């Protein structure tokens, strides 16, 4: 992987991580269009650290409030009455499904799940789910109404994104809308819930990024991660403003169109379904 490819893929990661269109799908699909080597599951996981650092920077006040409130709750009964204490536990509990399934299904995630037939199908299927969620969701509950049961359901939805094409934010936001939460609240919670899972997965996969000048080399991965951070920071700001007044309909249409294009190209033999691992 040369540095131009690293910049392009880092930009693609930053643009797509927070939108409900699946960054992992784009990092698997677009190299096929350009005739590049597949960056691989390890590169995909590690470069996502850049976008999650952007989340930490953008939401540092929320993270500090939740984190400090959770720590205070360990020592104070009064602090355990605050929403920050519950939110801290909601994020911990909501992260457990993706951690458990990620470790249990690691081989499938790195290999079979990255087949483009799977990715194209998931783009369409979860696009339709997002469309239905947008249509039936009441868009009424603030994040403060979050309950233990809903935290578990949102965590389970996030775990579905272990399959490329699902989209971590898309699955979590869809579940939030179905449960009646406001678009902005569901989106914000999806960002916060993703931090432990994405950073943990990226750090875990660092061991699979060997040194040297190759498609999985250290230097291109660092470049891609830095670019993803810069682009992702801008996208967060834009998306949170967008969803406060707009629906997710354009993303639904984009997912269905992209997934259909991938399946048609696969059926015509223009691109191949397998990926280089």
N, C-alpha and C positions, 0 to 999 in steps of 0.2 A: 504494500500500500504506500503510494507516494503522498507527499504532504498536500497536494491539491485535492486528492481524493479524501484525505483526512478532514480538510476544511469543508468540503462539500457535505460529507457525511455528518460532521459535527453541526453544521448549519441545519441539515435535515432533522437531526435529533432535537436541536433546540426549538425548531419550528413545530414539531409534531408531538413532543412529549406531553404537553399539557392540553393539547386539543384532543377531543375524543375520537382520534383517527388512527391510533396505534403507531408509536414511533418504531417499535421493533419490526412491525410489518414493513414500514418504509425502508428501514435499513437492510431488510432482506430483499425487497422488490427492486429498488432503484439501481443497485449495483448490477442487477441482471439487465436492465435497460441500457446501461452504459458499457456492458461487457467487462465489468470489473470483477475482481475476486470477491466472494462473499466475506464480509468482515467477521462473521462468526458470532456465536452466542457470547463469548467472553468479551469481545470488543463492544458489543451492544450493551452488555451489563455495565462495563466499566465506564463507558462514555456517558451513561446516564447519571453518573455521579455529578457531572458538571451541571446538569439541569437541576438536580436536587440541591446542590449548593446554592443555586439561584433561588430555589424555594426557601431555603433557610435564611438567606439574606433578605428576601422580600418579606417573609413572615416572622422575622426575628422577634418582634414584640409579642406576637401571639405565642410563639414557641417558648419565650422566656416566661410569659404569664402562666402558660399551662405547666411548664416544667417546674417552676418555682412553687406554684400552687400545689402540684402533686407532691413535691418533696415536703412542703409544710404539712400536708395532710398525713404524712407518715408519723408525725409527732404531735399533731393537734387535732382533737375531735372537732373543734369549731371549723378548722380549715377543711375538714372533710365534708362540710355542708356546702362548700363553694363549687361552682360549676367546673372550675379549673381542675379540681381533684378528680371529678368524674371524667372529664375530657381526657386527662392523662391516661386513665384506665381504659377508656374507650379506644384510644389509639393503640395501647399495648395489646388489648384483647383483639382488636380488629386486625392487627398485624400477624397474629398467630396462624391463621389459615394459610396465608401465602408463604410463610416461613416453613411450615410443616410440609405442605405440598411441594414447595420448591426443592426441598432436600429429597423428598421421596421420589419425585419425578425428574430429577436432574438429567438423566440420560435422555429421556423423551424430549425434554425442553431443548436440549442441545442438538438433538438430531431430528427425530420424526416430526415434532411440532413445527419445525422450520421448513417443512415441505410447502411449496407455494400453493398447492391445491388446498391445503389446510388453511393457509393464510388468506387466500382469496375468498374462501367460503366464510371464514370468520369475519372478514371485513363486511360482507353483505349481511350475515346473520345478526351481528351485534349492531350494525347500522339500523336494521329494522327494529331491534329491541329498543335502541335509543329513540327512534321515531315514535314507537308506541308509548314509551315512558314519558316523552315530551307531551304526547297527546292526552294521556290519562292522568298525569301528575297534577296535583292541586296547586303546586307552587305556593304553598302557604306557610309551612312550618319553618321557624328559624332554627339555627343550629343548636340553640339552647334547649330545644325540645328533644334532643337526641336521647334515646333510651338504651339500656343494655342489649335488648333484643335487636334493635336496629343497628347497633354497633357491630354485632356479630354478623348480621346479614350484609352490611356494607363491607366487612372484612372478607366474607365469602365471595362477594362480587369482585373485589379486588383480586382475589386469588385466581379467578377465571382468566386474568390477563397473563398468566403463565404461558398461555397459548398465544403466540404472535398473531396479530390481527384482531384480537379482542379489544385491546386498549385498556390500560389500568384506569385512567381517568374516565373513559367512556363507560366501563362496567360499573364503577363506583357511582358516577353521576346518574346513570340510568336507574340504579337501585334507589338512590336518594330521591329521585323524582317520583318513582313508583310509590315510595313510602310517604310522599307528600311534602317533601322539603322544598324550600325555595331553590331556584337554580343557582343563585350566588352562594347559598349556604352549602348545597351539595358539592359545588365546585371547590369551595374553600376547604371543606372537610376532606375531599378527595386528595387535594394537594398535601395536606398535613398528614393524612394516613399513609401516603406513599413514601414519606421520608425514611422511616426505619427499614421498609422493605427494599427500596431501591438502593440506598446507601449500603445496607447489609449485603445485598446481592453483588453490588459492584466491588466491594472490598473482598468478598469471598472469591470472586472470579479473577482478582488480580493475579492469583497464582497461575492462571492459564494464559497470561500475556507474557510470552518469552521475550528475551532481549534479541537484538539483532535487527537487520534491515529486511523485514518480511511483512506479510499481510497482517500480522498480529503483533507487530513490533511496538516497543515502548514509546518511542518518539512520536509516531503518528497517532497513537492512542492519547497521549498527553495533548497534542494539538487539537484533536477532535473534541476532547473533553473541555478544553478552554473555550473553544468556539461555541460548543453547546451551552456553556454557562452564560456567555454574553448574549447569545440569541434568545435563550430560554428566559432570561430576566426580562427582556422586552416583551416576550409573548405573554408571560404571566400578567403583567400590567394591562396589556390590551384585552386579554380574555376576561378578566374579572370585570372590567368595565363593559365589555360586550354582552356578557350573559345577564347583566342586570336589566337590560332593556330588549334583548333579542332572544329568539329561540335557537335551538340546536339544529333546526331543519337543514341549513346549508351543509353541516357536517354529515348528516344522515345521507343526503344526496351524494356527497363526495365519496363516502365509504362505499355506497352501492355501486357507483360508477367505477371507482378504482378496482374494487373486487371483481366486477364483471369484466373489466379490461384484462385483468390478470388471468382469469379463467379462460377467456376467449383466446388470449395469446398462448396459454398453455395447451389448449385444445388444438390450436393451429400449428403447434410445434415451433413457434417463434422463440419462445423461451422454454427452459427446462424447469421442472419442479424441484429437482434436488438442489441441495446447497452443499458447499464445501465446508466440512467441519474440521 
